[in-house]
Amino acid sequence: MVTQDIAILRFDLHDRWLASMTGFSGLAAILHFEPILQPMTARGMPESWLIFPIGIRKTAEFFLAIGFVGLGIATLTLQLR
């Protein structure tokens, strides 16, 4: 039981890290962060795609992932009682 709980906690930490990177990427796209503009335009992607669909989708993924991580922590807390 304890090793399973530790594995769940490690998975939750990994999810938080991935969610924060996705959130940063979405926010960078919405705010037209300068370092991402040149590679995107060099590959032929229109700048109008930065806000929608790229920025909105990644920001929504961030909030969904944070919700699922919170759900996992709540489940783990209830199991430990």
Number of C-alpha atoms within 10 A of each C-alpha: 8 8 8 10 14 12 12 15 16 12 14 19 13 12 16 18 12 15 21 16 14 21 23 16 19 24 19 19 24 19 12 16 12 10 9 13 16 11 11 14 11 9 8 8 13 11 14 10 14 22 18 13 13 16 23 18 14 23 22 13 16 21 15 13 19 18 12 14 20 14 13 16 15 11 11 16 11 9 10 9 5
